[in-house]
Amino acid sequence: MSSRSVRGLRRPIGVTGLMGGPLGLSARFVVTVVALHAPSWLLAAVFQGPRADERPWFNLDLLLAGVLACLSPIVGGVALLVAWAADAIRLASKNYHFMSVMDFMDAARFVDMLNVSIFVTPSPVALVAVLAVCAWIVLRQSRVRRLWLPLVGFMVLCIGLDALNGSLHLFGMEKDSRLLHTNFAGSPSWNVWRAQRQAAVVAGAPAPMVPAVAHDALRAWHEAQPRGSSLLVLVESMGLPRDPGLREWLAERIDTRRMSQRWRVTAAREPFSGATTSGELRTLCGLQAHYSRLDAQAASRCLPRQLAAKGVRSIGLHGFGLRMFDRRDWWPRIGLLPWQWPEDPAAAGLPMNCNHAFPGICDRAVLSRAIEEAQEPSRLVYALTLDTHLPLAAPLEPMPPELKAACARAAAPASACQLMQRLGQVLDDLEQRLAASLTTPFVVIAGDHAPPFGEKDNREVFESDEVPVILMKPENAADRGRER
């Protein structure tokens, strides 16, 4: 026997040897499929974004990336990153109430205005680490090029099961009458591409929002009081609590005894659609639309534009830079005059940076200025708050005992209760400043959208499709915005 044959006999049969046979190929297939989907499964399990039932069991984009990795590690690696990114972006766009994925991606041009470091928490860092490990596993397993065949076969199987289930939206098939309430297969990249072509609501013409409680109440007030003044406050992330006890606690922040002596306070609710700018168009214009679709005809329907013809001056205040979401452009288009803050607000003595992710002028200064402006007759003053934008910094003050007890009864998680506390502080501040005001304008306080919590337990503390509206109508005719 030759020395070469002896060396061959002495070679140990290890993992590599086993992977070469049929059992090895099957093991590689299972490991690859799991590694491809582990980040998405983990993301869905931890954050459980809205409409999580739409998320497929198996991502066709990821399986295709695995096939490509068998042919070229570089191409496969790029495809893998693109597929994971498409899945994460689609989930985030839904979570933050954007009208479409493209709308969410467009918002990336404002990222320089944010304090990005506040978003670097253990959770995203751990997710990046998982992504790196899974990518390494996939690229290592795909060295066996025969792996592409079972991956392609599995893709065909998943598509077939999805078609039989009635939930397949590929190749023009739009029917969605499912036998089982699940998705076997899906392609986030396909959905992103289709959204870009169709542009859905974002590219659609503005449509009336029905009902638009806040907008209609403001319109009716100014029609009845031509020289009256009003104050509209749109509160960031003020969702409608599902629990009656939490709703009552929030309402009690503004519906106090001294408020009832001057205002008749009424609690209402209205549906919302979209993120903050959509809430602005809902309350100011009564429209369901994206601000980029505001042509001259749509803008003419907005309340500030219509009131201008009657001599009412409309002023808009926000503590953050108006470049964000192009407010400096479309606010004037709807007839809203942006309030000009000092170039250096901190040097002017204004409180700053009460929200660490969105640094700007604190809400208490914005609301104080808004109430002062609303003292004048023939005014519509609009204030958009900022401090309750997620993510919130760690709490600096103890939670009020009554809120703590209400949260316990509602089984509300800590993060949702912390937001409730911050929302209560905004309403408390409004109550104190309105009580000290000399005149009694008509006041409307509304939420822009439900809080965009990623975690299901926190998000489900609030209604998913409605926000609260608080209407404060002056009790006495003599107090109607200093009529003259």
HELIX and SHEET records of a PDB file:
HELIX    1   1 SER A    3  ARG A   10  1                                   8    
HELIX    2   2 VAL A   15  GLY A   20  1                                   6    
HELIX    3   3 PRO A   22  PHE A   47  1                                  26    
HELIX    4   4 ALA A   52  GLU A   54  5                                   3    
HELIX    5   5 LEU A   60  LEU A   71  1                                  12    
HELIX    6   6 PRO A   73  ASN A   95  1                                  23    
HELIX    7   7 VAL A  101  ASP A  106  1                                   6    
HELIX    8   8 ALA A  107  MET A  113  5                                   7    
HELIX    9   9 VAL A  116  PHE A  119  5                                   4    
HELIX   10  10 PRO A  122  GLN A  141  1                                  20    
HELIX   11  11 ARG A  145  LEU A  147  5                                   3    
HELIX   12  12 TRP A  148  ASN A  165  1                                  18    
HELIX   13  13 PRO A  188  GLN A  198  1                                  11    
HELIX   14  14 ALA A  200  ALA A  203  1                                   4    
HELIX   15  15 VAL A  213  ALA A  224  1                                  12    
HELIX   16  16 PRO A  244  GLU A  252  1                                   9    
HELIX   17  17 ARG A  257  SER A  260  1                                   4    
HELIX   18  18 THR A  276  CYS A  285  1                                  10    
HELIX   19  19 TYR A  291  ARG A  293  5                                   3    
HELIX   20  20 ALA A  296  ALA A  299  1                                   4    
HELIX   21  21 LEU A  303  ALA A  308  1                                   6    
HELIX   22  22 MET A  324  ASP A  326  5                                   3    
HELIX   23  23 ARG A  327  ARG A  333  1                                   7    
HELIX   24  24 ASP A  363  GLU A  373  1                                  11    
HELIX   25  25 PRO A  401  ALA A  410  1                                  10    
HELIX   26  26 ALA A  414  ALA A  435  1                                  22    
HELIX   27  27 LYS A  456  ARG A  459  1                                   4    
HELIX   28  28 ALA A  477  ASP A  479  5                                   3    
SHEET    1   A 2 PHE A  58  ASN A  59  0                                        
SHEET    2   A 2 ALA A 185  GLY A 186  1                                        
SHEET    1   B 2 ALA A 207  PRO A 208  0                                        
SHEET    2   B 2 LEU A 287  GLN A 288 -1                                        
SHEET    1   C 7 TRP A 263  PRO A 271  0                                        
SHEET    2   C 7 GLU A 466  PRO A 474 -1                                        
SHEET    3   C 7 PHE A 442  GLY A 447 -1                                        
SHEET    4   C 7 SER A 229  VAL A 235  1                                        
SHEET    5   C 7 ARG A 379  LEU A 384  1                                        
SHEET    6   C 7 ARG A 313  HIS A 318  1                                        
SHEET    7   C 7 LEU A 337  PRO A 338  1                                        
END                                                                             
